Amino acid sequence: MAIIFWIVSVVVPPTMERIEVPGLNLQASFLVWIITMVIAMLFLLRALSDALILGDILTDIFVKRIGIKHEVSPKRAFRDFMYIIIVILVAAAISPILGQVGDFGSTLRNITTYVVLGIILVLIYDIGRIIYRIIEQRAQSVADRLAKMAEKSEGK
């Protein structure tokens, strides 16, 4: 699909450079670009939802291998990571469009940048909390095992 969208973006807009859409005061090439971006975003959302499902399965396998209990969900950390990617991609797609909005274009792009930065910081904080809890649980289980081994060795 990426190759198809690339071919469309390379071939179609140059053929429509001088055509203006009546009533919208937009060049037809820009309108085709917007429509292509919207369709690409739909495909991207579908691909990311499939990646989330695959990530959940891989996370389950990984978690079972290292022996972490499922009380704190590593799936949520993976989802947060995927949300970070989605937010960055959406911001990158919206930024050029916002830049063309009259006198407020640069202001809207700056606001978008700061909002995206805030969302990313919150998601990174959540990932850090989840990883900390997982490590804390693993360390506690190792400490419990060592304590039991120490009690057994003292009892002999």
N, CA, C and O atoms as a GROMACS GRO file, in nm:
protein
  624
    1MET      N    1   0.082  -0.119   0.000
    1MET     CA    2   0.000   0.000   0.000
    1MET      C    3   0.086   0.126   0.000
    1MET      O    4   0.052   0.226  -0.063
    2ALA      N    5   0.199   0.120   0.071
    2ALA     CA    6   0.287   0.237   0.074
    2ALA      C    7   0.339   0.269  -0.065
    2ALA      O    8   0.350   0.386  -0.102
    3ILE      N    9   0.370   0.166  -0.143
    3ILE     CA   10   0.419   0.188  -0.279
    3ILE      C   11   0.310   0.250  -0.365
    3ILE      O   12   0.336   0.340  -0.445
    4ILE      N   13   0.186   0.202  -0.349
    4ILE     CA   14   0.074   0.257  -0.427
    4ILE      C   15   0.053   0.404  -0.393
    4ILE      O   16   0.035   0.487  -0.483
    5PHE      N   17   0.056   0.438  -0.262
    5PHE     CA   18   0.037   0.578  -0.223
    5PHE      C   19   0.153   0.664  -0.273
    5PHE      O   20   0.132   0.780  -0.310
    6TRP      N   21   0.273   0.610  -0.274
    6TRP     CA   22   0.387   0.685  -0.324
    6TRP      C   23   0.371   0.712  -0.474
    6TRP      O   24   0.395   0.823  -0.520
    7ILE      N   25   0.330   0.608  -0.549
    7ILE     CA   26   0.310   0.626  -0.693
    7ILE      C   27   0.202   0.730  -0.719
    7ILE      O   28   0.218   0.816  -0.806
    8VAL      N   29   0.091   0.722  -0.646
    8VAL     CA   30  -0.016   0.820  -0.662
    8VAL      C   31   0.035   0.961  -0.632
    8VAL      O   32   0.004   1.055  -0.706
    9SER      N   33   0.112   0.976  -0.524
    9SER     CA   34   0.160   1.109  -0.488
    9SER      C   35   0.263   1.163  -0.587
    9SER      O   36   0.279   1.285  -0.597
   10VAL      N   37   0.333   1.077  -0.659
   10VAL     CA   38   0.432   1.122  -0.756
   10VAL      C   39   0.368   1.150  -0.891
   10VAL      O   40   0.407   1.245  -0.959
   11VAL      N   41   0.271   1.070  -0.931
   11VAL     CA   42   0.215   1.080  -1.066
   11VAL      C   43   0.099   1.178  -1.075
   11VAL      O   44   0.095   1.260  -1.166
   12VAL      N   45   0.004   1.171  -0.982
   12VAL     CA   46  -0.120   1.247  -0.997
   12VAL      C   47  -0.104   1.399  -0.974
   12VAL      O   48  -0.147   1.475  -1.061
   13PRO      N   49  -0.045   1.446  -0.866
   13PRO     CA   50  -0.039   1.592  -0.846
   13PRO      C   51   0.027   1.672  -0.958
   13PRO      O   52  -0.022   1.779  -0.990
   14PRO      N   53   0.137   1.625  -1.019
   14PRO     CA   54   0.194   1.705  -1.128
   14PRO      C   55   0.100   1.720  -1.248
   14PRO      O   56   0.111   1.817  -1.324
   15THR      N   57   0.010   1.625  -1.266
   15THR     CA   58  -0.082   1.636  -1.379
   15THR      C   59  -0.196   1.732  -1.351
   15THR      O   60  -0.271   1.769  -1.443
   16MET      N   61  -0.210   1.774  -1.225
   16MET     CA   62  -0.322   1.861  -1.187
   16MET      C   63  -0.275   1.994  -1.130
   16MET      O   64  -0.349   2.058  -1.056
   17GLU      N   65  -0.154   2.038  -1.163
   17GLU     CA   66  -0.098   2.157  -1.102
   17GLU      C   67  -0.178   2.284  -1.127
   17GLU      O   68  -0.192   2.366  -1.036
   18ARG      N   69  -0.230   2.302  -1.244
   18ARG     CA   70  -0.296   2.429  -1.280
   18ARG      C   71  -0.448   2.423  -1.269
   18ARG      O   72  -0.516   2.518  -1.308
   19ILE      N   73  -0.500   2.315  -1.218
   19ILE     CA   74  -0.646   2.301  -1.206
   19ILE      C   75  -0.687   2.349  -1.067
   19ILE      O   76  -0.628   2.308  -0.967
   20GLU      N   77  -0.786   2.435  -1.061
   20GLU     CA   78  -0.836   2.486  -0.933
   20GLU      C   79  -0.977   2.434  -0.912
   20GLU      O   80  -1.060   2.434  -1.003
   21VAL      N   81  -1.004   2.389  -0.789
   21VAL     CA   82  -1.136   2.336  -0.755
   21VAL      C   83  -1.228   2.455  -0.729
   21VAL      O   84  -1.202   2.534  -0.639
   22PRO      N   85  -1.336   2.466  -0.806
   22PRO     CA   86  -1.426   2.581  -0.786
   22PRO      C   87  -1.497   2.573  -0.652
   22PRO      O   88  -1.537   2.465  -0.608
   23GLY      N   89  -1.513   2.685  -0.589
   23GLY     CA   90  -1.584   2.694  -0.462
   23GLY      C   91  -1.494   2.675  -0.341
   23GLY      O   92  -1.522   2.730  -0.235
   24LEU      N   93  -1.387   2.598  -0.356
   24LEU     CA   94  -1.295   2.574  -0.244
   24LEU      C   95  -1.169   2.659  -0.254
   24LEU      O   96  -1.095   2.674  -0.157
   25ASN      N   97  -1.145   2.714  -0.372
   25ASN     CA   98  -1.025   2.794  -0.398
   25ASN      C   99  -0.897   2.718  -0.362
   25ASN      O  100  -0.804   2.774  -0.304
   26LEU      N  101  -0.896   2.590  -0.395
   26LEU     CA  102  -0.779   2.504  -0.373
   26LEU      C  103  -0.733   2.449  -0.506
   26LEU      O  104  -0.811   2.430  -0.599
   27GLN      N  105  -0.604   2.423  -0.514
   27GLN     CA  106  -0.554   2.354  -0.632
   27GLN      C  107  -0.595   2.208  -0.623
   27GLN      O  108  -0.597   2.150  -0.514
   28ALA      N  109  -0.627   2.149  -0.736
   28ALA     CA  110  -0.671   2.010  -0.738
   28ALA      C  111  -0.562   1.916  -0.687
   28ALA      O  112  -0.593   1.814  -0.625
   29SER      N  113  -0.436   1.949  -0.712
   29SER     CA  114  -0.327   1.863  -0.664
   29SER      C  115  -0.324   1.860  -0.512
   29SER      O  116  -0.296   1.755  -0.452
   30PHE      N  117  -0.351   1.973  -0.448
   30PHE     CA  118  -0.354   1.978  -0.301
   30PHE      C  119  -0.472   1.897  -0.247
   30PHE      O  120  -0.458   1.829  -0.145
   31LEU      N  121  -0.586   1.905  -0.313
   31LEU     CA  122  -0.703   1.829  -0.272
   31LEU      C  123  -0.678   1.679  -0.286
   31LEU      O  124  -0.716   1.601  -0.199
   32VAL      N  125  -0.615   1.640  -0.395
   32VAL     CA  126  -0.579   1.498  -0.414
   32VAL      C  127  -0.482   1.455  -0.305
   32VAL      O  128  -0.493   1.344  -0.253
   33TRP      N  129  -0.388   1.541  -0.269
   33TRP     CA  130  -0.293   1.509  -0.163
   33TRP      C  131  -0.366   1.489  -0.031
   33TRP      O  132  -0.336   1.394   0.042
   34ILE      N  133  -0.461   1.575   0.001
   34ILE     CA  134  -0.536   1.562   0.126
   34ILE      C  135  -0.615   1.432   0.127
   34ILE      O  136  -0.614   1.360   0.227
   35ILE      N  137  -0.683   1.401   0.017
   35ILE     CA  138  -0.761   1.277   0.011
   35ILE      C  139  -0.669   1.155   0.024
   35ILE      O  140  -0.702   1.059   0.093
   36THR      N  141  -0.555   1.160  -0.042
   36THR     CA  142  -0.458   1.050  -0.032
   36THR      C  143  -0.409   1.034   0.111
   36THR      O  144  -0.395   0.922   0.160
   37MET      N  145  -0.384   1.145   0.179
   37MET     CA  146  -0.338   1.138   0.318
   37MET      C  147  -0.446   1.078   0.410
   37MET      O  148  -0.414   0.998   0.498
   38VAL      N  149  -0.570   1.116   0.389
   38VAL     CA  150  -0.679   1.062   0.471
   38VAL      C  151  -0.691   0.911   0.450
   38VAL      O  152  -0.704   0.836   0.547
   39ILE      N  153  -0.686   0.868   0.326
   39ILE     CA  154  -0.694   0.724   0.298
   39ILE      C  155  -0.572   0.651   0.356
   39ILE      O  156  -0.586   0.542   0.411
   40ALA      N  157  -0.455   0.711   0.343
   40ALA     CA  158  -0.335   0.650   0.400
   40ALA      C  159  -0.345   0.641   0.552
   40ALA      O  160  -0.300   0.542   0.611
   41MET      N  161  -0.404   0.742   0.616
   41MET     CA  162  -0.421   0.738   0.762
   41MET      C  163  -0.515   0.624   0.802
   41MET      O  164  -0.493   0.559   0.905
   42LEU      N  165  -0.618   0.600   0.723
   42LEU     CA  166  -0.708   0.488   0.752
   42LEU      C  167  -0.634   0.356   0.744
   42LEU      O  168  -0.650   0.270   0.831
   43PHE      N  169  -0.552   0.339   0.641
   43PHE     CA  170  -0.473   0.217   0.630
   43PHE      C  171  -0.371   0.208   0.743
   43PHE      O  172  -0.346   0.099   0.795
   44LEU      N  173  -0.314   0.320   0.781
   44LEU     CA  174  -0.218   0.322   0.891
   44LEU      C  175  -0.285   0.282   1.022
   44LEU      O  176  -0.228   0.205   1.100
   45LEU      N  177  -0.404   0.333   1.047
   45LEU     CA  178  -0.476   0.295   1.169
   45LEU      C  179  -0.504   0.146   1.172
   45LEU      O  180  -0.491   0.081   1.276
   46ARG      N  181  -0.542   0.091   1.058
   46ARG     CA  182  -0.567  -0.053   1.050
   46ARG      C  183  -0.439  -0.131   1.076
   46ARG      O  184  -0.440  -0.229   1.151
   47ALA      N  185  -0.329  -0.088   1.016
   47ALA     CA  186  -0.201  -0.156   1.036
   47ALA      C  187  -0.157  -0.145   1.181
   47ALA      O  188  -0.104  -0.241   1.236
   48LEU      N  189  -0.178  -0.030   1.244
   48LEU     CA  190  -0.139  -0.014   1.383
   48LEU      C  191  -0.225  -0.099   1.476
   48LEU      O  192  -0.176  -0.151   1.576
   49SER      N  193  -0.354  -0.113   1.445
   49SER     CA  194  -0.438  -0.200   1.528
   49SER      C  195  -0.392  -0.345   1.515
   49SER      O  196  -0.392  -0.419   1.614
   50ASP      N  197  -0.353  -0.386   1.395
   50ASP     CA  198  -0.297  -0.521   1.378
   50ASP      C  199  -0.165  -0.535   1.454
   50ASP      O  200  -0.138  -0.639   1.513
   51ALA      N  201  -0.084  -0.430   1.451
   51ALA     CA  202   0.043  -0.432   1.524
   51ALA      C  203   0.019  -0.440   1.675
   51ALA      O  204   0.095  -0.506   1.746
   52LEU      N  205  -0.086  -0.374   1.724
   52LEU     CA  206  -0.117  -0.384   1.866
   52LEU      C  207  -0.154  -0.526   1.905
   52LEU      O  208  -0.111  -0.574   2.010
   53ILE      N  209  -0.232  -0.593   1.822
   53ILE     CA  210  -0.269  -0.732   1.851
   53ILE      C  211  -0.145  -0.821   1.849
   53ILE      O  212  -0.127  -0.904   1.938
   54LEU      N  213  -0.061  -0.804   1.748
   54LEU     CA  214   0.063  -0.880   1.741
   54LEU      C  215   0.154  -0.847   1.859
   54LEU      O  216   0.218  -0.936   1.916
   55GLY      N  217   0.159  -0.720   1.896
   55GLY     CA  218   0.240  -0.680   2.011
   55GLY      C  219   0.189  -0.741   2.141
   55GLY      O  220   0.269  -0.778   2.226
   56ASP      N  221   0.057  -0.752   2.157
   56ASP     CA  222   0.001  -0.816   2.276
   56ASP      C  223   0.043  -0.962   2.284
   56ASP      O  224   0.079  -1.011   2.391
   57ILE      N  225   0.039  -1.031   2.171
   57ILE     CA  226   0.078  -1.172   2.169
   57ILE      C  227   0.226  -1.186   2.202
   57ILE      O  228   0.264  -1.270   2.284
   58LEU      N  229   0.310  -1.104   2.139
   58LEU     CA  230   0.454  -1.111   2.165
   58LEU      C  231   0.486  -1.071   2.309
   58LEU      O  232   0.577  -1.127   2.371
   59THR      N  233   0.413  -0.974   2.362
   59THR     CA  234   0.434  -0.934   2.501
   59THR      C  235   0.398  -1.048   2.596
   59THR      O  236   0.471  -1.073   2.692
   60ASP      N  237   0.287  -1.116   2.569
   60ASP     CA  238   0.249  -1.231   2.652
   60ASP      C  239   0.358  -1.338   2.651
   60ASP      O  240   0.393  -1.392   2.756
   61ILE      N  241   0.411  -1.368   2.534
   61ILE     CA  242   0.516  -1.470   2.523
   61ILE      C  243   0.639  -1.426   2.601
   61ILE      O  244   0.697  -1.506   2.676
   62PHE      N  245   0.680  -1.302   2.585
   62PHE     CA  246   0.797  -1.250   2.654
   62PHE      C  247   0.777  -1.251   2.805
   62PHE      O  248   0.867  -1.289   2.880
   63VAL      N  249   0.659  -1.209   2.848
   63VAL     CA  250   0.630  -1.202   2.992
   63VAL      C  251   0.631  -1.341   3.053
   63VAL      O  252   0.682  -1.359   3.164
   64LYS      N  253   0.577  -1.439   2.984
   64LYS     CA  254   0.578  -1.576   3.035
   64LYS      C  255   0.720  -1.630   3.045
   64LYS      O  256   0.752  -1.704   3.138
   65ARG      N  257   0.804  -1.593   2.950
   65ARG     CA  258   0.943  -1.640   2.950
   65ARG      C  259   1.022  -1.590   3.070
   65ARG      O  260   1.101  -1.664   3.129
   66ILE      N  261   1.001  -1.464   3.107
   66ILE     CA  262   1.080  -1.409   3.218
   66ILE      C  263   1.009  -1.422   3.352
   66ILE      O  264   1.066  -1.387   3.456
   67GLY      N  265   0.887  -1.474   3.352
   67GLY     CA  266   0.819  -1.507   3.476
   67GLY      C  267   0.754  -1.391   3.548
   67GLY      O  268   0.742  -1.395   3.671
   68ILE      N  269   0.712  -1.289   3.479
   68ILE     CA  270   0.645  -1.176   3.542
   68ILE      C  271   0.497  -1.208   3.558
   68ILE      O  272   0.434  -1.264   3.469
   69LYS      N  273   0.444  -1.170   3.675
   69LYS     CA  274   0.302  -1.188   3.698
   69LYS      C  275   0.224  -1.088   3.614
   69LYS      O  276   0.277  -0.984   3.574
   70HIS      N  277   0.099  -1.120   3.587
   70HIS     CA  278   0.019  -1.034   3.499
   70HIS      C  279  -0.057  -0.925   3.574
   70HIS      O  280  -0.150  -0.867   3.518
   71GLU      N  281  -0.023  -0.897   3.698
   71GLU     CA  282  -0.093  -0.792   3.772
   71GLU      C  283  -0.071  -0.655   3.708
   71GLU      O  284  -0.165  -0.577   3.696
   72VAL      N  285   0.051  -0.627   3.667
   72VAL     CA  286   0.083  -0.502   3.597
   72VAL      C  287   0.101  -0.538   3.451
   72VAL      O  288   0.185  -0.622   3.417
   73SER      N  289   0.026  -0.477   3.366
   73SER     CA  290   0.020  -0.519   3.227
   73SER      C  291   0.130  -0.455   3.142
   73SER      O  292   0.128  -0.334   3.121
   74PRO      N  293   0.224  -0.536   3.094
   74PRO     CA  294   0.322  -0.483   2.999
   74PRO      C  295   0.255  -0.447   2.866
   74PRO      O  296   0.311  -0.371   2.787
   75LYS      N  297   0.137  -0.502   2.842
   75LYS     CA  298   0.064  -0.468   2.720
   75LYS      C  299   0.034  -0.318   2.716
   75LYS      O  300   0.038  -0.256   2.611
   76ARG      N  301   0.004  -0.263   2.832
   76ARG     CA  302  -0.028  -0.120   2.837
   76ARG      C  303   0.094  -0.037   2.800
   76ARG      O  304   0.081   0.066   2.733
   77ALA      N  305   0.212  -0.081   2.843
   77ALA     CA  306   0.334  -0.009   2.807
   77ALA      C  307   0.356  -0.014   2.656
   77ALA      O  308   0.394   0.086   2.595
   78PHE      N  309   0.331  -0.130   2.596
   78PHE     CA  310   0.345  -0.141   2.452
   78PHE      C  311   0.242  -0.054   2.381
   78PHE      O  312   0.274   0.011   2.281
   79ARG      N  313   0.120  -0.053   2.432
   79ARG     CA  314   0.017   0.032   2.372
   79ARG      C  315   0.055   0.179   2.384
   79ARG      O  316   0.036   0.257   2.290
   80ASP      N  317   0.108   0.217   2.499
   80ASP     CA  318   0.153   0.356   2.515
   80ASP      C  319   0.260   0.390   2.411
   80ASP      O  320   0.259   0.500   2.354
   81PHE      N  321   0.351   0.297   2.388
   81PHE     CA  322   0.454   0.318   2.287
   81PHE      C  323   0.393   0.334   2.149
   81PHE      O  324   0.435   0.420   2.071
   82MET      N  325   0.293   0.252   2.118
   82MET     CA  326   0.225   0.263   1.989
   82MET      C  327   0.150   0.397   1.980
   82MET      O  328   0.146   0.458   1.873
   83TYR      N  329   0.091   0.441   2.090
   83TYR     CA  330   0.022   0.570   2.090
   83TYR      C  331   0.120   0.684   2.064
   83TYR      O  332   0.085   0.781   1.998
   84ILE      N  333   0.241   0.672   2.117
   84ILE     CA  334   0.343   0.774   2.091
   84ILE      C  335   0.372   0.782   1.942
   84ILE      O  336   0.381   0.891   1.886
   85ILE      N  337   0.386   0.667   1.878
   85ILE     CA  338   0.411   0.664   1.734
   85ILE      C  339   0.294   0.726   1.658
   85ILE      O  340   0.314   0.804   1.565
   86ILE      N  341   0.170   0.690   1.698
   86ILE     CA  342   0.052   0.744   1.632
   86ILE      C  343   0.046   0.895   1.645
   86ILE      O  344   0.018   0.966   1.548
   87VAL      N  345   0.072   0.945   1.766
   87VAL     CA  346   0.066   1.090   1.790
   87VAL      C  347   0.170   1.162   1.704
   87VAL      O  348   0.141   1.268   1.647
   88ILE      N  349   0.290   1.106   1.694
   88ILE     CA  350   0.394   1.169   1.612
   88ILE      C  351   0.354   1.170   1.465
   88ILE      O  352   0.372   1.270   1.396
   89LEU      N  353   0.300   1.058   1.417
   89LEU     CA  354   0.260   1.050   1.276
   89LEU      C  355   0.146   1.146   1.244
   89LEU      O  356   0.146   1.212   1.140
   90VAL      N  357   0.048   1.153   1.334
   90VAL     CA  358  -0.065   1.243   1.311
   90VAL      C  359  -0.016   1.389   1.312
   90VAL      O  360  -0.058   1.469   1.229
   91ALA      N  361   0.070   1.422   1.407
   91ALA     CA  362   0.121   1.559   1.413
   91ALA      C  363   0.202   1.593   1.288
   91ALA      O  364   0.193   1.705   1.237
   92ALA      N  365   0.280   1.497   1.240
   92ALA     CA  366   0.359   1.521   1.118
   92ALA      C  367   0.268   1.538   0.996
   92ALA      O  368   0.301   1.614   0.905
   93ALA      N  369   0.156   1.469   0.994
   93ALA     CA  370   0.064   1.481   0.881
   93ALA      C  371  -0.016   1.611   0.887
   93ALA      O  372  -0.046   1.671   0.784
   94ILE      N  373  -0.051   1.653   1.006
   94ILE     CA  374  -0.135   1.772   1.023
   94ILE      C  375  -0.054   1.902   1.012
   94ILE      O  376  -0.107   2.004   0.970
   95SER      N  377   0.072   1.897   1.050
   95SER     CA  378   0.154   2.018   1.055
   95SER      C  379   0.158   2.096   0.924
   95SER      O  380   0.142   2.218   0.928
   96PRO      N  381   0.180   2.033   0.809
   96PRO     CA  382   0.181   2.112   0.684
   96PRO      C  383   0.045   2.175   0.653
   96PRO      O  384   0.038   2.286   0.600
   97ILE      N  385  -0.061   2.105   0.686
   97ILE     CA  386  -0.195   2.159   0.661
   97ILE      C  387  -0.220   2.280   0.750
   97ILE      O  388  -0.274   2.381   0.705
   98LEU      N  389  -0.181   2.270   0.878
   98LEU     CA  390  -0.201   2.381   0.970
   98LEU      C  391  -0.115   2.501   0.932
   98LEU      O  392  -0.152   2.615   0.957
   99GLY      N  393   0.000   2.475   0.874
   99GLY     CA  394   0.089   2.583   0.834
   99GLY      C  395   0.031   2.672   0.726
   99GLY      O  396   0.076   2.786   0.709
  100GLN      N  397  -0.068   2.623   0.654
  100GLN     CA  398  -0.126   2.699   0.544
  100GLN      C  399  -0.252   2.774   0.584
  100GLN      O  400  -0.320   2.832   0.498
  101VAL      N  401  -0.286   2.774   0.713
  101VAL     CA  402  -0.408   2.840   0.759
  101VAL      C  403  -0.379   2.987   0.784
  101VAL      O  404  -0.345   3.025   0.896
  102GLY      N  405  -0.392   3.067   0.685
  102GLY     CA  406  -0.382   3.212   0.696
  102GLY      C  407  -0.272   3.264   0.786
  102GLY      O  408  -0.158   3.218   0.781
  103ASP      N  409  -0.310   3.362   0.869
  103ASP     CA  410  -0.213   3.426   0.959
  103ASP      C  411  -0.182   3.342   1.082
  103ASP      O  412  -0.083   3.367   1.150
  104PHE      N  413  -0.265   3.244   1.110
  104PHE     CA  414  -0.250   3.165   1.232
  104PHE      C  415  -0.176   3.034   1.210
  104PHE      O  416  -0.165   2.954   1.303
  105GLY      N  417  -0.126   3.009   1.091
  105GLY     CA  418  -0.063   2.882   1.057
  105GLY      C  419   0.054   2.845   1.147
  105GLY      O  420   0.059   2.734   1.201
  106SER      N  421   0.147   2.938   1.164
  106SER     CA  422   0.264   2.907   1.247
  106SER      C  423   0.225   2.892   1.394
  106SER      O  424   0.282   2.809   1.465
  107THR      N  425   0.128   2.970   1.438
  107THR     CA  426   0.081   2.958   1.577
  107THR      C  427   0.015   2.822   1.599
  107THR      O  428   0.038   2.758   1.702
  108LEU      N  429  -0.066   2.778   1.505
  108LEU     CA  430  -0.131   2.647   1.517
  108LEU      C  431  -0.028   2.534   1.516
  108LEU      O  432  -0.043   2.436   1.590
  109ARG      N  433   0.074   2.547   1.434
  109ARG     CA  434   0.180   2.445   1.432
  109ARG      C  435   0.253   2.442   1.565
  109ARG      O  436   0.285   2.334   1.615
  110ASN      N  437   0.282   2.558   1.623
  110ASN     CA  438   0.349   2.562   1.753
  110ASN      C  439   0.262   2.501   1.862
  110ASN      O  440   0.312   2.425   1.946
  111ILE      N  441   0.134   2.533   1.862
  111ILE     CA  442   0.042   2.475   1.961
  111ILE      C  443   0.037   2.324   1.945
  111ILE      O  444   0.040   2.251   2.044
  112THR      N  445   0.029   2.277   1.821
  112THR     CA  446   0.027   2.134   1.796
  112THR      C  447   0.154   2.067   1.847
  112THR      O  448   0.149   1.960   1.907
  113THR      N  449   0.267   2.130   1.824
  113THR     CA  450   0.395   2.075   1.872
  113THR      C  451   0.396   2.062   2.023
  113THR      O  452   0.438   1.959   2.076
  114TYR      N  453   0.350   2.164   2.094
  114TYR     CA  454   0.351   2.159   2.240
  114TYR      C  455   0.250   2.059   2.295
  114TYR      O  456   0.277   1.991   2.394
  115VAL      N  457   0.135   2.049   2.232
  115VAL     CA  458   0.035   1.950   2.275
  115VAL      C  459   0.088   1.809   2.254
  115VAL      O  460   0.075   1.724   2.342
  116VAL      N  461   0.149   1.785   2.140
  116VAL     CA  462   0.207   1.653   2.111
  116VAL      C  463   0.319   1.622   2.210
  116VAL      O  464   0.329   1.510   2.259
  117LEU      N  465   0.402   1.720   2.238
  117LEU     CA  466   0.509   1.700   2.336
  117LEU      C  467   0.452   1.663   2.473
  117LEU      O  468   0.504   1.573   2.540
  118GLY      N  469   0.347   1.732   2.515
  118GLY     CA  470   0.284   1.701   2.643
  118GLY      C  471   0.226   1.560   2.646
  118GLY      O  472   0.244   1.488   2.744
  119ILE      N  473   0.159   1.521   2.539
  119ILE     CA  474   0.102   1.386   2.533
  119ILE      C  475   0.212   1.281   2.538
  119ILE      O  476   0.200   1.181   2.608
  120ILE      N  477   0.320   1.305   2.464
  120ILE     CA  478   0.431   1.210   2.462
  120ILE      C  479   0.495   1.199   2.600
  120ILE      O  480   0.529   1.089   2.644
  121LEU      N  481   0.512   1.311   2.669
  121LEU     CA  482   0.571   1.307   2.804
  121LEU      C  483   0.484   1.228   2.901
  121LEU      O  484   0.536   1.153   2.983
  122VAL      N  485   0.353   1.245   2.893
  122VAL     CA  486   0.262   1.170   2.979
  122VAL      C  487   0.271   1.021   2.948
  122VAL      O  488   0.275   0.938   3.040
  123LEU      N  489   0.275   0.986   2.821
  123LEU     CA  490   0.284   0.844   2.784
  123LEU      C  491   0.418   0.783   2.826
  123LEU      O  492   0.422   0.668   2.870
  124ILE      N  493   0.526   0.859   2.811
  124ILE     CA  494   0.657   0.809   2.855
  124ILE      C  495   0.658   0.790   3.007
  124ILE      O  496   0.714   0.692   3.056
  125TYR      N  497   0.597   0.882   3.080
  125TYR     CA  498   0.588   0.868   3.226
  125TYR      C  499   0.511   0.740   3.262
  125TYR      O  500   0.551   0.667   3.352
  126ASP      N  501   0.401   0.714   3.192
  126ASP     CA  502   0.322   0.594   3.219
  126ASP      C  503   0.403   0.468   3.188
  126ASP      O  504   0.397   0.371   3.263
  127ILE      N  505   0.477   0.469   3.078
  127ILE     CA  506   0.563   0.355   3.045
  127ILE      C  507   0.666   0.334   3.156
  127ILE      O  508   0.691   0.220   3.196
  128GLY      N  509   0.725   0.442   3.204
  128GLY     CA  510   0.823   0.432   3.312
  128GLY      C  511   0.764   0.374   3.440
  128GLY      O  512   0.827   0.292   3.506
  129ARG      N  513   0.642   0.416   3.473
  129ARG     CA  514   0.576   0.361   3.592
  129ARG      C  515   0.550   0.212   3.577
  129ARG      O  516   0.571   0.136   3.671
  130ILE      N  517   0.506   0.171   3.460
  130ILE     CA  518   0.477   0.030   3.436
  130ILE      C  519   0.605  -0.052   3.446
  130ILE      O  520   0.608  -0.157   3.509
  131ILE      N  521   0.712  -0.004   3.382
  131ILE     CA  522   0.839  -0.076   3.386
  131ILE      C  523   0.892  -0.082   3.528
  131ILE      O  524   0.945  -0.185   3.570
  132TYR      N  525   0.877   0.026   3.603
  132TYR     CA  526   0.921   0.026   3.743
  132TYR      C  527   0.846  -0.078   3.825
  132TYR      O  528   0.906  -0.151   3.903
  133ARG      N  529   0.714  -0.085   3.807
  133ARG     CA  530   0.634  -0.184   3.880
  133ARG      C  531   0.674  -0.326   3.844
  133ARG      O  532   0.683  -0.413   3.930
  134ILE      N  533   0.698  -0.350   3.716
  134ILE     CA  534   0.739  -0.484   3.672
  134ILE      C  535   0.872  -0.522   3.735
  134ILE      O  536   0.888  -0.632   3.786
  135ILE      N  537   0.968  -0.430   3.731
  135ILE     CA  538   1.100  -0.458   3.790
  135ILE      C  539   1.087  -0.475   3.941
  135ILE      O  540   1.154  -0.562   3.998
  136GLU      N  541   1.003  -0.394   4.005
  136GLU     CA  542   0.983  -0.406   4.149
  136GLU      C  543   0.924  -0.543   4.184
  136GLU      O  544   0.968  -0.606   4.281
  137GLN      N  545   0.827  -0.589   4.107
  137GLN     CA  546   0.769  -0.721   4.134
  137GLN      C  547   0.872  -0.831   4.115
  137GLN      O  548   0.881  -0.923   4.196
  138ARG      N  549   0.949  -0.820   4.009
  138ARG     CA  550   1.052  -0.922   3.982
  138ARG      C  551   1.157  -0.921   4.093
  138ARG      O  552   1.200  -1.027   4.139
  139ALA      N  553   1.199  -0.804   4.136
  139ALA     CA  554   1.299  -0.795   4.243
  139ALA      C  555   1.243  -0.851   4.373
  139ALA      O  556   1.315  -0.916   4.449
  140GLN      N  557   1.115  -0.826   4.399
  140GLN     CA  558   1.053  -0.879   4.520
  140GLN      C  559   1.048  -1.031   4.518
  140GLN      O  560   1.072  -1.096   4.620
  141SER      N  561   1.016  -1.088   4.402
  141SER     CA  562   1.011  -1.235   4.394
  141SER      C  563   1.151  -1.295   4.410
  141SER      O  564   1.165  -1.401   4.472
  142VAL      N  565   1.253  -1.230   4.356
  142VAL     CA  566   1.390  -1.277   4.374
  142VAL      C  567   1.431  -1.265   4.520
  142VAL      O  568   1.495  -1.355   4.574
  143ALA      N  569   1.394  -1.155   4.586
  143ALA     CA  570   1.425  -1.137   4.728
  143ALA      C  571   1.355  -1.242   4.813
  143ALA      O  572   1.413  -1.294   4.908
  144ASP      N  573   1.230  -1.274   4.780
  144ASP     CA  574   1.158  -1.379   4.853
  144ASP      C  575   1.226  -1.514   4.838
  144ASP      O  576   1.239  -1.589   4.935
  145ARG      N  577   1.269  -1.546   4.717
  145ARG     CA  578   1.339  -1.674   4.696
  145ARG      C  579   1.469  -1.679   4.774
  145ARG      O  580   1.501  -1.781   4.835
  146LEU      N  581   1.543  -1.569   4.773
  146LEU     CA  582   1.669  -1.566   4.849
  146LEU      C  583   1.644  -1.579   4.998
  146LEU      O  584   1.720  -1.644   5.069
  147ALA      N  585   1.536  -1.516   5.046
  147ALA     CA  586   1.502  -1.527   5.189
  147ALA      C  587   1.466  -1.671   5.225
  147ALA      O  588   1.504  -1.720   5.331
  148LYS      N  589   1.392  -1.738   5.139
  148LYS     CA  590   1.358  -1.878   5.166
  148LYS      C  591   1.480  -1.966   5.164
  148LYS      O  592   1.493  -2.058   5.246
  149MET      N  593   1.572  -1.940   5.070
  149MET     CA  594   1.695  -2.018   5.066
  149MET      C  595   1.779  -1.993   5.191
  149MET      O  596   1.840  -2.086   5.243
  150ALA      N  597   1.781  -1.870   5.240
  150ALA     CA  598   1.856  -1.838   5.362
  150ALA      C  599   1.795  -1.907   5.483
  150ALA      O  600   1.867  -1.957   5.570
  151GLU      N  601   1.661  -1.910   5.490
  151GLU     CA  602   1.594  -1.977   5.601
  151GLU      C  603   1.621  -2.128   5.598
  151GLU      O  604   1.640  -2.189   5.704
  152LYS      N  605   1.622  -2.187   5.482
  152LYS     CA  606   1.650  -2.331   5.471
  152LYS      C  607   1.793  -2.362   5.513
  152LYS      O  608   1.819  -2.462   5.580
  153SER      N  609   1.887  -2.275   5.471
  153SER     CA  610   2.027  -2.301   5.506
  153SER      C  611   2.051  -2.281   5.655
  153SER      O  612   2.137  -2.348   5.712
  154GLU      N  613   1.978  -2.189   5.721
  154GLU     CA  614   1.993  -2.167   5.865
  154GLU      C  615   1.929  -2.282   5.944
  154GLU      O  616   1.975  -2.317   6.052
  155GLY      N  617   1.823  -2.339   5.888
  155GLY     CA  618   1.751  -2.445   5.957
  155GLY      C  619   1.828  -2.576   5.956
  155GLY      O  620   1.798  -2.663   6.038
  156LYS      N  621   1.922  -2.594   5.870
  156LYS     CA  622   1.997  -2.721   5.862
  156LYS      C  623   2.104  -2.731   5.960
  156LYS      O  624   2.174  -2.831   5.966
   0.00000   0.00000   0.00000
